[in-house]
Amino acid sequence: MPSALPIADPAPLDGALPESAALAATGRDFGVYVHVPFCRVRCGYCDFNTYTSDELRGARRQDYASQAIAELALASGVLERAGVPERLASTVFFGGGTPTLLPAADLAAILGAIVVTWGLAPGAEVTTEANPDSVDLEYLLALRAAGFTRVSFGMQSAVPHVLATLERTHDPARIPLVVEWARKAGLQVSLDLIYGTPGESLADWEASLDQALAQRPDHISAYALIVEQGTKLAAQIRRGELESPDDDVQADMYELADAKLTAAGLEWYEVSNWARSPDHRSRHNLGYWVGSDWWGVGPGAHSHVGGVRWWNVKHPAAYADRIAAGHSPGAGRETLDPATRRVESVLLRTRVREGLPVHELEASGRTAVAGLIADELVDARAALAGRVELTLRGRLLADAVVRRLLA
């Protein structure tokens, strides 16, 4: 089952936010995340808050759109009562789960409600994740007509035995077809890849990269496989049925990815993300990394407004009950103190290409920069210009860099 929610203060039934959430809000972008928690099957490595049909226990997939729209109405009132100034949504992201298991009309209805509630900023980015076997041309055309601008396909690998280990159900031969359909529909295309799967060789990974690049996507995400406790994959490794991912092999895979993606004209802008141009970056995800505000809709969705972070109840049935009662679906929340916000800023902003201004570090962190330059983890020229920017080696050791900056 998915991982447990964080332990924190209970969220009020009316969702009320403290007045501090409104401070300096006009200087922050606002995004909307919609969590669609449905999947046909549960992949063995997945720790996300997702549910197959036999796990819904009373919740119904066909009711989800109306419940999400009801939460949007609640959200509008919560922000208004807290004094948060009205802002157009600059990004909208449908994630999951598999959002495209819902009819395109349901996704369109939720997006339409977001437009009614907040409106979209000019040039807003509107993305949905999709499995390659969950859409066709007609579906993608309907999304584009509704206002979607971008689709992110969960490719993961082009190698059948790797997909089988991950328990992904799509045929890798379908990737060129869905990319072609997305292009015909006028959508930007991102491909998501995973490397370091047990049994995956460097040659397997190179084949996946080559297949992905052959589609000339606008954006590629490449994530190292993390073995999450409580998953089927973790149990298989514990029993000795599969080998644990090797850190050195994953480092080699990352270096290969960066070399091939860069040579193909994609530029890294976050440790695990490459884009064909700045216009093709995932602006929604960048909002997470640079501390923007967002409202998360749906079971288990997380939100952040002005240093207040909260998360919804996880199970779709519990979420449906809260919504039906007219209550906030919030399960818990925390108000971040200035010290915690500084730590998170270093942790997240160090990962992006533009880096972190040196002057935002504590004295000990500023002192650490010279050593990081000497260890070839931080770019010397950027540091002289006042920014902490990771080198390729620094990206491989990003967590260690952060620890030294915060020591």
C-alpha positions as a Python dict, from the first residue, in 0.01 Angstrom:
ca = {
    (1, 'M'): (0, 0, 0),
    (2, 'P'): (111, 362, -43),
    (3, 'S'): (331, 521, 222),
    (4, 'A'): (185, 684, 530),
    (5, 'L'): (98, 1050, 549),
    (6, 'P'): (332, 1277, 748),
    (7, 'I'): (267, 1328, 1118),
    (8, 'A'): (173, 1690, 1193),
    (9, 'D'): (-102, 1909, 1331),
    (10, 'P'): (-461, 1819, 1236),
    (11, 'A'): (-612, 2034, 963),
    (12, 'P'): (-929, 2227, 1055),
    (13, 'L'): (-1253, 2093, 911),
    (14, 'D'): (-1320, 2420, 729),
    (15, 'G'): (-965, 2427, 587),
    (16, 'A'): (-902, 2774, 734),
    (17, 'L'): (-550, 2911, 680),
    (18, 'P'): (-366, 3154, 906),
    (19, 'E'): (-334, 3515, 791),
    (20, 'S'): (39, 3458, 743),
    (21, 'A'): (-42, 3256, 430),
    (22, 'A'): (-134, 3579, 251),
    (23, 'L'): (196, 3759, 318),
    (24, 'A'): (379, 3853, -6),
    (25, 'A'): (149, 3624, -204),
    (26, 'T'): (146, 3854, -506),
    (27, 'G'): (518, 3786, -548),
    (28, 'R'): (467, 3410, -582),
    (29, 'D'): (328, 3210, -872),
    (30, 'F'): (20, 2997, -806),
    (31, 'G'): (-33, 2650, -951),
    (32, 'V'): (-293, 2376, -920),
    (33, 'Y'): (-213, 2006, -884),
    (34, 'V'): (-489, 1750, -941),
    (35, 'H'): (-417, 1402, -807),
    (36, 'V'): (-607, 1128, -988),
    (37, 'P'): (-539, 818, -776),
    (38, 'F'): (-654, 543, -1012),
    (39, 'C'): (-443, 276, -1184),
    (40, 'R'): (-529, -39, -1375),
    (41, 'V'): (-254, -232, -1193),
    (42, 'R'): (-13, -150, -914),
    (43, 'C'): (348, -150, -1036),
    (44, 'G'): (582, -331, -799),
    (45, 'Y'): (812, -32, -743),
    (46, 'C'): (538, 229, -691),
    (47, 'D'): (482, 397, -355),
    (48, 'F'): (242, 667, -481),
    (49, 'N'): (-108, 711, -344),
    (50, 'T'): (-283, 503, -610),
    (51, 'Y'): (-561, 245, -609),
    (52, 'T'): (-676, -30, -843),
    (53, 'S'): (-1044, -111, -883),
    (54, 'D'): (-1046, -376, -608),
    (55, 'E'): (-887, -132, -360),
    (56, 'L'): (-1147, 145, -391),
    (57, 'R'): (-1381, -1, -123),
    (58, 'G'): (-1689, 209, -191),
    (59, 'A'): (-1535, 497, -386),
    (60, 'R'): (-1631, 521, -752),
    (61, 'R'): (-1408, 644, -1030),
    (62, 'Q'): (-1704, 803, -1209),
    (63, 'D'): (-1770, 1031, -909),
    (64, 'Y'): (-1421, 1173, -892),
    (65, 'A'): (-1460, 1472, -1125),
    (66, 'S'): (-1754, 1614, -930),
    (67, 'Q'): (-1566, 1565, -601),
    (68, 'A'): (-1257, 1744, -733),
    (69, 'I'): (-1474, 2031, -856),
    (70, 'A'): (-1633, 2054, -510),
    (71, 'E'): (-1288, 2081, -353),
    (72, 'L'): (-1206, 2366, -592),
    (73, 'A'): (-1510, 2557, -465),
    (74, 'L'): (-1394, 2498, -107),
    (75, 'A'): (-1041, 2611, -199),
    (76, 'S'): (-1163, 2939, -338),
    (77, 'G'): (-1343, 3019, -13),
    (78, 'V'): (-1048, 2917, 205),
    (79, 'L'): (-806, 3145, 18),
    (80, 'E'): (-1051, 3434, 16),
    (81, 'R'): (-1118, 3412, 391),
    (82, 'A'): (-743, 3402, 461),
    (83, 'G'): (-698, 3723, 267),
    (84, 'V'): (-486, 3562, -4),
    (85, 'P'): (-514, 3792, -309),
    (86, 'E'): (-666, 3645, -621),
    (87, 'R'): (-407, 3508, -862),
    (88, 'L'): (-444, 3343, -1200),
    (89, 'A'): (-315, 2987, -1213),
    (90, 'S'): (12, 2988, -1404),
    (91, 'T'): (33, 2607, -1417),
    (92, 'V'): (-202, 2310, -1380),
    (93, 'F'): (-76, 1953, -1349),
    (94, 'F'): (-284, 1634, -1348),
    (95, 'G'): (-82, 1352, -1192),
    (96, 'G'): (-143, 1018, -1037),
    (97, 'G'): (-202, 738, -1067),
    (98, 'T'): (-312, 751, -1425),
    (99, 'P'): (-523, 1062, -1490),
    (100, 'T'): (-606, 939, -1839),
    (101, 'L'): (-802, 644, -1698),
    (102, 'L'): (-1076, 905, -1654),
    (103, 'P'): (-1274, 1007, -1962),
    (104, 'A'): (-1127, 1310, -2136),
    (105, 'A'): (-1454, 1489, -2058),
    (106, 'D'): (-1386, 1449, -1684),
    (107, 'L'): (-1039, 1603, -1711),
    (108, 'A'): (-1187, 1882, -1923),
    (109, 'A'): (-1458, 1946, -1663),
    (110, 'I'): (-1203, 1973, -1380),
    (111, 'L'): (-985, 2206, -1586),
    (112, 'G'): (-1294, 2410, -1672),
    (113, 'A'): (-1371, 2445, -1302),
    (114, 'I'): (-1015, 2564, -1236),
    (115, 'V'): (-1062, 2829, -1505),
    (116, 'V'): (-1389, 2940, -1344),
    (117, 'T'): (-1238, 2941, -995),
    (118, 'W'): (-910, 3123, -1060),
    (119, 'G'): (-863, 3169, -1433),
    (120, 'L'): (-546, 3083, -1623),
    (121, 'A'): (-256, 3322, -1670),
    (122, 'P'): (-162, 3406, -2031),
    (123, 'G'): (50, 3121, -2166),
    (124, 'A'): (-40, 2895, -1875),
    (125, 'E'): (107, 2545, -1881),
    (126, 'V'): (-153, 2266, -1846),
    (127, 'T'): (-10, 1913, -1823),
    (128, 'T'): (-141, 1564, -1773),
    (129, 'E'): (52, 1247, -1709),
    (130, 'A'): (-49, 949, -1920),
    (131, 'N'): (42, 587, -1964),
    (132, 'P'): (117, 502, -2328),
    (133, 'D'): (-164, 246, -2332),
    (134, 'S'): (-426, 481, -2184),
    (135, 'V'): (-478, 729, -2470),
    (136, 'D'): (-550, 745, -2841),
    (137, 'L'): (-555, 1030, -3093),
    (138, 'E'): (-918, 1116, -3023),
    (139, 'Y'): (-850, 1140, -2649),
    (140, 'L'): (-549, 1368, -2698),
    (141, 'L'): (-739, 1590, -2940),
    (142, 'A'): (-1011, 1627, -2677),
    (143, 'L'): (-753, 1731, -2417),
    (144, 'R'): (-605, 1993, -2647),
    (145, 'A'): (-951, 2129, -2724),
    (146, 'A'): (-1014, 2159, -2348),
    (147, 'G'): (-701, 2369, -2298),
    (148, 'F'): (-427, 2119, -2216),
    (149, 'T'): (-87, 2217, -2355),
    (150, 'R'): (141, 1931, -2252),
    (151, 'V'): (141, 1555, -2195),
    (152, 'S'): (397, 1354, -1998),
    (153, 'F'): (413, 988, -2099),
    (154, 'G'): (536, 725, -1852),
    (155, 'M'): (775, 550, -2090),
    (156, 'Q'): (1016, 428, -1814),
    (157, 'S'): (1210, 197, -2050),
    (158, 'A'): (1220, 66, -2406),
    (159, 'V'): (1348, -277, -2296),
    (160, 'P'): (1083, -546, -2239),
    (161, 'H'): (1260, -727, -1954),
    (162, 'V'): (1311, -398, -1767),
    (163, 'L'): (944, -308, -1809),
    (164, 'A'): (852, -656, -1687),
    (165, 'T'): (1060, -613, -1370),
    (166, 'L'): (891, -276, -1309),
    (167, 'E'): (554, -443, -1387),
    (168, 'R'): (473, -181, -1649),
    (169, 'T'): (203, -307, -1883),
    (170, 'H'): (254, -104, -2203),
    (171, 'D'): (425, -223, -2520),
    (172, 'P'): (739, -12, -2580),
    (173, 'A'): (658, -15, -2951),
    (174, 'R'): (360, 207, -2869),
    (175, 'I'): (578, 505, -2768),
    (176, 'P'): (635, 638, -3122),
    (177, 'L'): (263, 612, -3191),
    (178, 'V'): (144, 806, -2885),
    (179, 'V'): (411, 1073, -2940),
    (180, 'E'): (292, 1112, -3300),
    (181, 'W'): (-69, 1146, -3181),
    (182, 'A'): (30, 1407, -2923),
    (183, 'R'): (212, 1605, -3191),
    (184, 'K'): (-94, 1590, -3417),
    (185, 'A'): (-305, 1717, -3128),
    (186, 'G'): (-68, 2012, -3079),
    (187, 'L'): (62, 1907, -2737),
    (188, 'Q'): (415, 1941, -2606),
    (189, 'V'): (563, 1600, -2521),
    (190, 'S'): (764, 1487, -2221),
    (191, 'L'): (890, 1132, -2166),
    (192, 'D'): (958, 991, -1818),
    (193, 'L'): (1236, 735, -1779),
    (194, 'I'): (1363, 526, -1485),
    (195, 'Y'): (1716, 387, -1462),
    (196, 'G'): (1882, 139, -1229),
    (197, 'T'): (1612, -130, -1239),
    (198, 'P'): (1741, -469, -1116),
    (199, 'G'): (1880, -656, -1416),
    (200, 'E'): (1910, -344, -1633),
    (201, 'S'): (2249, -315, -1802),
    (202, 'L'): (2418, 1, -1925),
    (203, 'A'): (2340, -119, -2279),
    (204, 'D'): (1972, -158, -2187),
    (205, 'W'): (1968, 198, -2052),
    (206, 'E'): (2138, 331, -2364),
    (207, 'A'): (1876, 158, -2579),
    (208, 'S'): (1600, 331, -2381),
    (209, 'L'): (1769, 669, -2415),
    (210, 'D'): (1813, 617, -2790),
    (211, 'Q'): (1448, 518, -2830),
    (212, 'A'): (1334, 820, -2631),
    (213, 'L'): (1557, 1062, -2825),
    (214, 'A'): (1439, 917, -3156),
    (215, 'Q'): (1096, 1066, -3076),
    (216, 'R'): (1248, 1417, -3045),
    (217, 'P'): (1055, 1497, -2726),
    (218, 'D'): (1046, 1849, -2586),
    (219, 'H'): (1138, 1727, -2239),
    (220, 'I'): (1281, 1418, -2069),
    (221, 'S'): (1277, 1326, -1701),
    (222, 'A'): (1518, 1052, -1592),
    (223, 'Y'): (1492, 928, -1234),
    (224, 'A'): (1706, 675, -1051),
    (225, 'L'): (1496, 388, -921),
    (226, 'I'): (1441, 419, -547),
    (227, 'V'): (1335, 107, -359),
    (228, 'E'): (1055, 221, -130),
    (229, 'Q'): (979, 24, 184),
    (230, 'G'): (646, -156, 174),
    (231, 'T'): (648, -210, -202),
    (232, 'K'): (649, -543, -380),
    (233, 'L'): (991, -460, -526),
    (234, 'A'): (1136, -407, -178),
    (235, 'A'): (1003, -748, -73),
    (236, 'Q'): (1152, -915, -382),
    (237, 'I'): (1492, -765, -306),
    (238, 'R'): (1467, -859, 62),
    (239, 'R'): (1395, -1221, -38),
    (240, 'G'): (1690, -1225, -277),
    (241, 'E'): (1475, -1262, -588),
    (242, 'L'): (1614, -938, -733),
    (243, 'E'): (1937, -750, -675),
    (244, 'S'): (1932, -410, -508),
    (245, 'P'): (2014, -116, -739),
    (246, 'D'): (2387, -41, -748),
    (247, 'D'): (2480, 323, -674),
    (248, 'D'): (2789, 312, -897),
    (249, 'V'): (2594, 169, -1189),
    (250, 'Q'): (2323, 433, -1143),
    (251, 'A'): (2593, 703, -1147),
    (252, 'D'): (2727, 565, -1476),
    (253, 'M'): (2373, 565, -1614),
    (254, 'Y'): (2319, 926, -1510),
    (255, 'E'): (2642, 1037, -1678),
    (256, 'L'): (2545, 851, -1994),
    (257, 'A'): (2202, 1014, -1991),
    (258, 'D'): (2343, 1362, -1946),
    (259, 'A'): (2595, 1313, -2228),
    (260, 'K'): (2341, 1177, -2475),
    (261, 'L'): (2064, 1421, -2388),
    (262, 'T'): (2299, 1719, -2405),
    (263, 'A'): (2437, 1603, -2742),
    (264, 'A'): (2078, 1578, -2867),
    (265, 'G'): (2008, 1941, -2776),
    (266, 'L'): (1832, 1897, -2442),
    (267, 'E'): (1970, 2102, -2154),
    (268, 'W'): (1953, 2003, -1790),
    (269, 'Y'): (1762, 2249, -1573),
    (270, 'E'): (1704, 2031, -1265),
    (271, 'V'): (1906, 1731, -1153),
    (272, 'S'): (1665, 1480, -1312),
    (273, 'N'): (1514, 1693, -1591),
    (274, 'W'): (1623, 1809, -1936),
    (275, 'A'): (1437, 2036, -2181),
    (276, 'R'): (1484, 2136, -2544),
    (277, 'S'): (1457, 2502, -2449),
    (278, 'P'): (1356, 2709, -2144),
    (279, 'D'): (1005, 2724, -2291),
    (280, 'H'): (984, 2344, -2266),
    (281, 'R'): (1073, 2315, -1898),
    (282, 'S'): (807, 2184, -1661),
    (283, 'R'): (711, 2516, -1507),
    (284, 'H'): (476, 2341, -1266),
    (285, 'N'): (754, 2130, -1116),
    (286, 'L'): (986, 2430, -1109),
    (287, 'G'): (725, 2593, -886),
    (288, 'Y'): (785, 2320, -627),
    (289, 'W'): (1161, 2368, -639),
    (290, 'V'): (1158, 2747, -606),
    (291, 'G'): (888, 2776, -337),
    (292, 'S'): (578, 2885, -529),
    (293, 'D'): (223, 2835, -399),
    (294, 'W'): (-4, 2556, -517),
    (295, 'W'): (-333, 2395, -423),
    (296, 'G'): (-340, 2017, -441),
    (297, 'V'): (-678, 1863, -526),
    (298, 'G'): (-770, 1500, -462),
    (299, 'P'): (-694, 1212, -223),
    (300, 'G'): (-352, 1245, -64),
    (301, 'A'): (-270, 1564, -257),
    (302, 'H'): (-31, 1809, -91),
    (303, 'S'): (-69, 2189, -98),
    (304, 'H'): (149, 2485, -3),
    (305, 'V'): (48, 2848, 40),
    (306, 'G'): (275, 3104, 205),
    (307, 'G'): (470, 2863, 424),
    (308, 'V'): (164, 2659, 524),
    (309, 'R'): (173, 2302, 395),
    (310, 'W'): (-108, 2050, 422),
    (311, 'W'): (-222, 1722, 274),
    (312, 'N'): (-554, 1552, 211),
    (313, 'V'): (-684, 1223, 345),
    (314, 'K'): (-545, 942, 136),
    (315, 'H'): (-818, 696, 49),
    (316, 'P'): (-1068, 794, -222),
    (317, 'A'): (-1358, 679, -2),
    (318, 'A'): (-1244, 897, 291),
    (319, 'Y'): (-1194, 1187, 52),
    (320, 'A'): (-1544, 1137, -92),
    (321, 'D'): (-1696, 1132, 258),
    (322, 'R'): (-1526, 1460, 354),
    (323, 'I'): (-1636, 1631, 34),
    (324, 'A'): (-1993, 1503, 67),
    (325, 'A'): (-2008, 1645, 421),
    (326, 'G'): (-1889, 1985, 301),
    (327, 'H'): (-1567, 1953, 500),
    (328, 'S'): (-1209, 2014, 396),
    (329, 'P'): (-1039, 1688, 295),
    (330, 'G'): (-725, 1805, 476),
    (331, 'A'): (-577, 1541, 707),
    (332, 'G'): (-285, 1733, 853),
    (333, 'R'): (-76, 2042, 809),
    (334, 'E'): (232, 2229, 928),
    (335, 'T'): (335, 2592, 930),
    (336, 'L'): (700, 2618, 835),
    (337, 'D'): (914, 2839, 1055),
    (338, 'P'): (1180, 3062, 894),
    (339, 'A'): (1462, 2817, 972),
    (340, 'T'): (1280, 2527, 808),
    (341, 'R'): (1197, 2739, 504),
    (342, 'R'): (1566, 2830, 466),
    (343, 'V'): (1669, 2464, 486),
    (344, 'E'): (1411, 2362, 227),
    (345, 'S'): (1514, 2648, -1),
    (346, 'V'): (1875, 2525, 2),
    (347, 'L'): (1764, 2164, -45),
    (348, 'L'): (1542, 2238, -345),
    (349, 'R'): (1694, 2538, -519),
    (350, 'T'): (2041, 2385, -522),
    (351, 'R'): (1899, 2119, -757),
    (352, 'V'): (1804, 2365, -1033),
    (353, 'R'): (2043, 2496, -1296),
    (354, 'E'): (2017, 2858, -1185),
    (355, 'G'): (2120, 2749, -839),
    (356, 'L'): (2101, 2935, -511),
    (357, 'P'): (2230, 3288, -434),
    (358, 'V'): (2532, 3259, -207),
    (359, 'H'): (2407, 3546, 10),
    (360, 'E'): (2104, 3339, 113),
    (361, 'L'): (2328, 3087, 290),
    (362, 'E'): (2422, 3105, 656),
    (363, 'A'): (2783, 3201, 729),
    (364, 'S'): (2888, 2836, 760),
    (365, 'G'): (2731, 2759, 423),
    (366, 'R'): (2909, 3048, 254),
    (367, 'T'): (3235, 2922, 401),
    (368, 'A'): (3166, 2572, 265),
    (369, 'V'): (3140, 2695, -94),
    (370, 'A'): (3520, 2721, -137),
    (371, 'G'): (3562, 2355, -42),
    (372, 'L'): (3284, 2252, -276),
    (373, 'I'): (3458, 2433, -560),
    (374, 'A'): (3785, 2257, -476),
    (375, 'D'): (3604, 1923, -483),
    (376, 'E'): (3458, 2010, -826),
    (377, 'L'): (3103, 1989, -693),
    (378, 'V'): (3014, 2356, -747),
    (379, 'D'): (3091, 2566, -1055),
    (380, 'A'): (3369, 2813, -971),
    (381, 'R'): (3270, 3079, -1223),
    (382, 'A'): (2908, 3079, -1105),
    (383, 'A'): (3019, 3098, -742),
    (384, 'L'): (3233, 3404, -817),
    (385, 'A'): (2920, 3558, -969),
    (386, 'G'): (2734, 3489, -644),
    (387, 'R'): (2546, 3166, -717),
    (388, 'V'): (2584, 2804, -608),
    (389, 'E'): (2546, 2596, -925),
    (390, 'L'): (2618, 2224, -938),
    (391, 'T'): (2871, 2067, -1172),
    (392, 'L'): (2797, 1727, -1327),
    (393, 'R'): (2982, 1566, -1037),
    (394, 'G'): (2785, 1789, -801),
    (395, 'R'): (2458, 1666, -948),
    (396, 'L'): (2562, 1309, -875),
    (397, 'L'): (2634, 1407, -515),
    (398, 'A'): (2363, 1671, -470),
    (399, 'D'): (2256, 1544, -127),
    (400, 'A'): (2613, 1564, 0),
    (401, 'V'): (2646, 1919, -134),
    (402, 'V'): (2331, 2021, 51),
    (403, 'R'): (2455, 1869, 376),
    (404, 'R'): (2776, 2070, 354),
    (405, 'L'): (2591, 2391, 274),
    (406, 'L'): (2369, 2339, 578),
    (407, 'A'): (2636, 2215, 821),
}
